[in-house]
Amino acid sequence: MKHLAFLSAGALLAVFGTSLDVAAAPPANAIKNIVLVHGAFADGSGWKAVSDILEKDGYKVGIAQPPETSLADDVAAANRTIDTMDGPVILVGHSYGGVIISEAGNNAKVKALVYIAAFQPDEGESFATLFKKIPSPSNSIKPTPDGFLYVDLKDFHADFAADVPEATTSFMSRSQVTPAAKIAGTAVTSPAWKNKPSYAMVATMDRTISPDLERFMYKRSNAKTVEVKGSHAIYVSQPKAVAALIEKAAASQ
């Protein structure tokens, strides 16, 4: 396995020898199948703009819909989508989706992992333990009486998606998927990034996961990393940059 280095946006461009503009068409040897995995407090519809770009550029896109009832259930949901693809896959996760892809990435079809403002836990770590390592800049995640989590509606725009129009975040906040609270403490047992290449995007305005935590995790894993100005919902606000990084991963295997 080739070693991957932590890179700034400028250094990433130097390595790839091109800009972060999305490719006109995938190279002949690029992996053509992409699976996108959402995180907590969101659903697969948030990937629409990224998916549209990838499909326009000739990629086949699958969008997993983890139920967020347990990590095992969520990994199974990701694997179901991976298994529908007709060849090798680039697996992409946002936020808690990074925990999911760290386990689901062990699927033999997965050739590389892409973390978008996502947790990238090591063996024995959960996202709760990572939060303790470098706390979130915000404190707007609340428990429900029956054991689930949600982002307080009054804080959703500022803490989750500050660079997304408020009309959009209003709907996102009211339609958020509430994960089971037990997921926060469920540890990853076999992180696929230890055996497969990983790519990552730090959202420099993130108030849900500290950008410093993202930097720590991605440096630790030797992920090829780019930093982009954007909120936690950077996959919604910066779809071209996100699609570009995914396409770079697809072309580099």
C-alpha positions as CSV (number, residue, x, y, z in Angstrom):
1,M,0.0,0.0,0.0
2,K,1.4,3.4,-0.9
3,H,1.8,5.8,2.0
4,L,-0.4,8.9,2.0
5,A,0.7,12.3,3.3
6,F,-1.3,15.1,5.0
7,L,-1.5,17.9,2.5
8,S,-2.8,21.4,2.3
9,A,-5.0,22.4,-0.6
10,G,-1.9,23.9,-2.4
11,A,0.2,20.8,-1.8
12,L,-2.6,18.6,-2.9
13,L,-2.7,20.4,-6.3
14,A,1.0,19.9,-6.7
15,V,0.7,16.2,-6.1
16,F,-2.2,15.8,-8.5
17,G,-0.7,18.2,-11.0
18,T,-4.1,19.8,-11.7
19,S,-6.7,22.1,-10.1
20,L,-9.5,21.0,-7.9
21,D,-11.9,21.7,-10.8
22,V,-14.1,18.6,-11.5
23,A,-12.8,16.5,-14.4
24,A,-14.6,16.7,-17.7
25,A,-14.7,12.9,-17.9
26,P,-13.2,10.2,-15.7
27,P,-9.8,8.7,-16.9
28,A,-10.1,5.4,-18.6
29,N,-8.5,3.6,-15.6
30,A,-10.5,5.5,-12.9
31,I,-12.8,3.6,-10.6
32,K,-16.3,4.5,-11.9
33,N,-18.5,3.5,-8.9
34,I,-19.0,5.9,-6.0
35,V,-21.0,5.2,-2.8
36,L,-22.0,8.1,-0.6
37,V,-22.8,7.7,3.1
38,H,-24.5,10.4,5.1
39,G,-23.9,11.1,8.8
40,A,-26.0,12.0,11.8
41,F,-28.8,14.6,11.6
42,A,-28.9,14.3,7.8
43,D,-30.0,11.9,5.1
44,G,-29.0,10.9,1.6
45,S,-30.8,13.7,-0.1
46,G,-28.0,16.1,1.1
47,W,-25.7,14.4,-1.4
48,K,-27.8,15.5,-4.4
49,A,-25.6,18.2,-5.8
50,V,-22.4,16.1,-5.4
51,S,-24.2,13.1,-7.0
52,D,-25.3,15.2,-9.9
53,I,-21.8,16.4,-10.6
54,L,-20.4,12.9,-10.4
55,E,-23.0,11.4,-12.7
56,K,-22.5,14.2,-15.2
57,D,-18.9,13.4,-15.2
58,G,-19.5,9.7,-16.0
59,Y,-19.5,8.1,-12.6
60,K,-22.1,5.6,-11.2
61,V,-23.4,6.8,-7.8
62,G,-25.0,4.8,-5.1
63,I,-26.4,6.6,-2.0
64,A,-26.6,4.6,1.2
65,Q,-29.4,5.4,3.7
66,P,-28.1,4.2,7.1
67,P,-31.0,4.0,9.6
68,E,-28.7,5.2,12.5
69,T,-30.2,2.7,14.9
70,S,-26.8,1.0,15.6
71,L,-23.4,1.0,14.0
72,A,-23.9,-2.6,12.9
73,D,-27.2,-1.6,11.2
74,D,-25.5,1.3,9.5
75,V,-22.5,-0.7,8.3
76,A,-25.0,-3.3,6.9
77,A,-26.9,-0.5,5.1
78,A,-23.7,0.8,3.5
79,N,-22.6,-2.7,2.5
80,R,-26.0,-3.3,0.8
81,T,-25.4,-0.3,-1.4
82,I,-21.8,-1.3,-2.1
83,D,-22.9,-4.7,-3.1
84,T,-25.3,-3.3,-5.7
85,M,-22.4,-1.8,-7.6
86,D,-20.9,-3.6,-10.6
87,G,-17.2,-3.3,-9.7
88,P,-14.7,-1.5,-7.5
89,V,-16.0,1.3,-5.3
90,I,-14.8,4.6,-3.8
91,L,-16.6,4.8,-0.5
92,V,-17.3,8.3,0.9
93,G,-18.6,9.3,4.3
94,H,-19.6,12.6,5.9
95,S,-19.5,13.2,9.7
96,Y,-20.7,10.1,11.5
97,G,-20.6,8.5,8.0
98,G,-16.8,8.4,8.5
99,V,-17.3,5.9,11.4
100,I,-19.6,3.8,9.1
101,I,-17.2,3.7,6.2
102,S,-14.3,2.9,8.5
103,E,-16.0,-0.5,9.1
104,A,-17.8,-0.9,5.8
105,G,-14.6,-0.1,3.9
106,N,-13.4,-3.6,4.7
107,N,-15.8,-4.8,1.9
108,A,-13.6,-6.3,-0.9
109,K,-15.1,-4.0,-3.5
110,V,-13.9,-0.8,-1.7
111,K,-10.6,0.4,-3.0
112,A,-10.3,3.8,-1.2
113,L,-12.1,5.9,1.4
114,V,-13.0,9.6,1.3
115,Y,-13.7,11.4,4.6
116,I,-15.7,14.7,4.2
117,A,-15.6,16.6,7.5
118,A,-15.9,13.1,9.0
119,F,-14.8,11.1,12.0
120,Q,-12.0,8.7,11.2
121,P,-11.7,6.5,14.3
122,D,-8.9,4.1,15.1
123,E,-9.5,0.7,16.5
124,G,-11.3,0.9,19.8
125,E,-12.4,4.5,19.3
126,S,-16.0,5.8,19.0
127,F,-17.0,9.3,18.0
128,A,-17.7,10.0,21.7
129,T,-14.1,9.3,22.6
130,L,-12.9,11.4,19.7
131,F,-15.1,14.3,20.9
132,K,-13.5,14.0,24.3
133,K,-10.0,14.2,22.7
134,I,-10.8,17.6,21.0
135,P,-14.2,18.8,21.9
136,S,-16.7,20.3,19.4
137,P,-16.8,24.1,19.2
138,S,-20.6,23.9,19.8
139,N,-22.9,22.3,22.3
140,S,-26.2,22.0,20.4
141,I,-26.6,18.2,20.3
142,K,-29.4,17.2,22.7
143,P,-30.8,13.8,23.8
144,T,-34.5,12.8,23.4
145,P,-36.3,11.1,26.3
146,D,-36.2,7.8,24.4
147,G,-32.5,7.5,23.7
148,F,-31.8,9.4,20.5
149,L,-29.9,12.6,19.6
150,Y,-30.8,15.7,17.6
151,V,-29.4,19.2,16.9
152,D,-31.4,21.9,18.6
153,L,-33.4,23.5,15.8
154,K,-32.5,27.1,16.9
155,D,-28.8,26.2,16.6
156,F,-28.9,24.1,13.5
157,H,-28.0,26.8,11.0
158,A,-25.1,28.3,13.0
159,D,-23.6,25.0,14.1
160,F,-24.3,22.5,11.3
161,A,-24.7,24.5,8.1
162,A,-23.8,28.2,8.5
163,D,-22.9,28.7,4.8
164,V,-26.1,27.1,3.5
165,P,-29.1,29.3,2.9
166,E,-31.4,29.5,5.9
167,A,-34.4,28.4,3.9
168,T,-32.6,25.2,3.2
169,T,-31.3,24.7,6.7
170,S,-34.7,25.3,8.1
171,F,-36.0,22.3,6.2
172,M,-32.8,20.3,7.0
173,S,-33.3,20.9,10.7
174,R,-36.9,19.8,10.6
175,S,-36.2,16.6,8.7
176,Q,-33.0,15.6,10.5
177,V,-32.4,11.9,11.1
178,T,-32.0,11.3,14.8
179,P,-29.3,8.7,15.6
180,A,-29.6,6.3,18.5
181,A,-27.5,7.7,21.4
182,K,-25.8,4.4,21.9
183,I,-24.0,4.8,18.6
184,A,-21.9,7.6,20.1
185,G,-20.1,5.1,22.3
186,T,-19.9,2.2,19.8
187,A,-16.2,1.6,19.0
188,V,-14.8,0.7,15.6
189,T,-13.1,-2.7,15.7
190,S,-11.4,-2.9,12.3
191,P,-10.7,0.4,10.6
192,A,-10.3,-0.1,6.9
193,W,-8.2,3.0,6.5
194,K,-5.3,1.1,8.0
195,N,-5.2,-1.1,4.9
196,K,-6.7,1.1,2.1
197,P,-5.8,4.6,0.9
198,S,-7.8,7.4,2.4
199,Y,-8.5,11.0,1.3
200,A,-10.0,13.7,3.5
201,M,-11.5,17.2,3.5
202,V,-11.2,19.5,6.5
203,A,-14.1,22.0,6.7
204,T,-12.3,25.0,8.2
205,M,-15.5,26.6,9.6
206,D,-16.8,23.4,11.1
207,R,-18.7,23.9,14.4
208,T,-19.9,20.3,14.8
209,I,-16.5,18.5,14.6
210,S,-13.6,20.7,15.5
211,P,-11.4,21.3,12.4
212,D,-8.4,20.5,14.7
213,L,-9.9,17.1,15.4
214,E,-10.3,16.5,11.7
215,R,-6.6,17.5,11.1
216,F,-5.5,15.2,13.9
217,M,-7.4,12.2,12.6
218,Y,-6.3,12.7,9.0
219,K,-2.7,13.3,9.8
220,R,-2.7,10.2,11.9
221,S,-4.0,8.1,9.0
222,N,-1.7,9.7,6.4
223,A,-4.8,10.7,4.4
224,K,-4.3,12.9,1.4
225,T,-6.0,15.9,2.8
226,V,-7.4,19.2,1.5
227,E,-8.7,22.1,3.6
228,V,-11.7,24.0,2.2
229,K,-13.5,26.9,3.8
230,G,-17.0,25.7,4.8
231,S,-19.3,24.6,7.5
232,H,-19.9,21.0,8.7
233,A,-22.4,20.7,5.9
234,I,-19.6,21.3,3.3
235,Y,-20.9,18.6,1.1
236,V,-24.0,20.7,0.6
237,S,-22.3,24.2,0.4
238,Q,-19.2,23.2,-1.6
239,P,-20.3,20.3,-3.8
240,K,-17.8,21.0,-6.6
241,A,-14.8,20.8,-4.2
242,V,-16.2,17.6,-2.6
243,A,-16.9,16.0,-6.0
244,A,-13.4,17.0,-7.1
245,L,-11.7,15.3,-4.2
246,I,-13.8,12.1,-4.8
247,E,-12.8,12.1,-8.5
248,K,-9.2,12.5,-7.6
249,A,-9.5,9.5,-5.3
250,A,-11.2,7.5,-8.1
251,A,-8.5,8.4,-10.6
252,S,-5.6,7.6,-8.3
253,Q,-6.2,3.9,-7.6
